[in-house]
Amino acid sequence: MDDVSFEVGHGEIVGLVGPNGAGKTTIINMILGVLEPSSGTVRVDGFGVATERTRALERANFAAVYAPLPGNLTVYENLRVFGLLYRVSRLRERIDSLLEEFDLKKFRDVKCGVLSSGEQTRACLAKALINRPRLLLLDEPTASLDPATARDIRSRIRDFVALGQGGILWTSHNMYEVQEVCDRVLFLSRGKILLEGDPKTLPQQHGKATLEELFVAVAREPLTLGVG
């Protein structure tokens, strides 16, 4: 990372996009405290990850297709384990509410390892919301899902933001999805944020017809945008 600085506000969905190797997952790992930045600070709801780790991370949560829930535990068991880790009050009620919200009641006692990809994604999102996070980190949350399931997941995530409980940092290679879901987008290339703005208007500001065309330009020829 090279002088990366940004904020995610409450009730805001910020898209973090860029080619493979740009640094998206590295940023998420630094926010989660998995990696320690060599300089700078990471704060979640005002608490520094380096200095107040517990208070910062109890206000965040995370979901990604490459980080599935333990497959030998049932959906309920997984939610209970993570709920206990986050010290969620009235945990049974919270789990029942999430099972209802994500249409998982019929999978309550099914092991996560035998769920379909869409069902696993819903279970992971339920886990990610167990503690009502102030910052929700989603790394390619709809990757490998069919269009109908992906649309359903996007709708459920927007519902979370609409409640005003927190903000979301969302990585995706699907520019249609970013334009539909995100309030703001950050284009990352080689560890730097090159562009930032409204995904619906940013392409035209740089002479591109679509967000996908702008993505290709950032990935292949960042100097032509005058931002390299």
N, C-alpha and C positions, 0 to 999 in steps of 0.2 A: 504494500500500500504506500502511496505517495501523497501525503497531505490531504487525505480524505476527510471531509467534514460535512456532516448533514444532520438534520433532525427529522424525527417522525412525530407529528403532533397527534393529540387525542382526536379520535374520529377521522383520522386520515389514513389512506392506503397509499404507500409510497412504493413504486416499482423500482427495483434494482436490476438493471439489464446490462448485458454485455456478452461477448463471445466466451467460449470455454477458456478458462485460464485467466480471465480478466480480474478475478479476485472476489467474486460475489460470495462464495461460500466461506472464504477466508474472513470477510467482514462479519458474516453471521457468527463464525466461530469466535471471533474476538468479542463480539457483543455478549456471547454466552460464557465467556471466560475460559473457553477451551484453549485459545491462543492468547498470549499476552503481547500487546503492541509494544514496540520498542520506544514509542513516544506517544504523547497525547492521552486523552482520557475517554472512557466510555461510561455514559450515565444512563440509567433506566429510572425514569420517574424521579430524577434528581439524585439518585444514589450511585456512587461510583462503583463500577464492577471490581476495580482493583482494591479499593479501600473499604467498601461496604458490601462485599460480595453477596452475602446471604440476603440482605435487604433488597439489593438490586435484582438478583436472579429470582427471588420469590415473586417478583412483579412481572416476570417475563415467562414466555413458553415458546415452544418450537415444534414444527412438524415438517417432515420431508419424506418423499417416497423412498429414499435410500436409508431411512432410519425407522424401520417398521417396529411395531410393538412386539415384545416377546411372544413368539408363536405358540409356546406351550402353555400360556395363560389364557383364560377366557377374556372376553371383552370386559366383563364386570371385574374380574380379578386385576386386570391391567389398570382400569380406572381407579380401583381401590388403592393399589400400590402407589400410583402417582399422586393420588389424593392425600395419602398419608405422608408422602415425601414433602408435599407442599403444605401440609398441616391445614387442610381445608376443613372449615367448620361445617357441621351438619352434612357430613360427607355422603351419607346414604341418599339424602334428598337431592344433593347436587348430582350424584351419579344417575339417579332416576330421571332427573330433568334433562341431562345430556343424552341419555338413551332415547328419550322421547324426541328431543330436538333433532337428533341425527338419524332418526328412524332405525335404531339399533336394538329395540326391545326384543325382537325375535332372535337376535344374536347374543343376547345377554350371557348365556352360558356356553357359547361356542368358542372354541380356541381360535385365537387370531390367525394362527398359521394356516387355517383352512378357509379363510374368508377370501372373497374375490378382491381384485385390486381396488375397486370402488368402495367395497365394504371396509377394507383395511384403511383406506384414506379417510372415510368418515369416522372410524374408530380413532385414528391418529389425531384428527381434528378435535374430537371429543376430549381426548387426553390433553391436547394443547390448550383447551379452554377450561380445564378442570379448576384452575385457580383464578379464573377471571383476570387474565393478565392485562397489565397496562400496555405491554408491548408484545405483540404476537409476531414471531418470525416464521415465515413460510418460504421454504426453499423448493421451488418447482412443485407446488402442491397438487397440480392436476396433470402432471406428466404421466403418460401411458394410459390415461383414462379416455373412454369414448366420449364423444362430444356431449351427449345427453347427461352423462354422469358429471363431466367437468362443469357443465352449466349449473347443475344442481349444487355442486360444491361451491362455486363462485357465489351463488345466491345465499348460501348459508353463511359464508364468510362476510358478505356485505351486511347481513342481518346483525352479526356481531358488532360491526363498526357502527351501524345505525343506532345501536343502544348507547353509544357514546362512552363505552367503558375503556377504550384504549385505542391504540394505533397499530398499524400493520406494516411491516417491511416484507415485500413480496418479490421474490425472484422468479423469472420466467423467461423462456425463449419464445413463447407464444405472444407475438406482438398484438394480435387481435385481442387476446385476453388482457394484456396490459392496458390497451386503450379503453377497453370496456370497464375494467375494474378500478384502475388506479387514478388517484387525484393528481399525482405528480410522478414523474419518472426521472431517474438518474441513469445516465449512460456511462458505464464504466469500461475503461480500456487500459490494459497494462497497469493496473493498480491506481489509475487516476479517474476522477469524475470529469468527463469531458463536456457533458451537456446536462442541463436540468430544466424541467418545465412541464407544462400541461401536455400529456401525451396526445391530446386531440389537436393541438395547434403547433406543437414543436416541429413536426416535419416540414410544414409550410414555411416556417421561419428560416429553415436551412435549405429551401429549394427542393424538398422531396415531397412526393405525393402521398406516401404512407409512412407509418411508423416502421414498417418492415424495411422499406428502402433506406430510411435513416439508420436503422440498425446495421444494415450491410455496409453503409458508408463509414460508420464509426468503427466497425470491425476491420474493414479492409483498407480504408484510406482516410484516417482521422485528420491528416494534414490538409486535405481538401476542404474541410469544414472550417478551417481557420481556428481550430481549437487544440491542435497538437502541440 
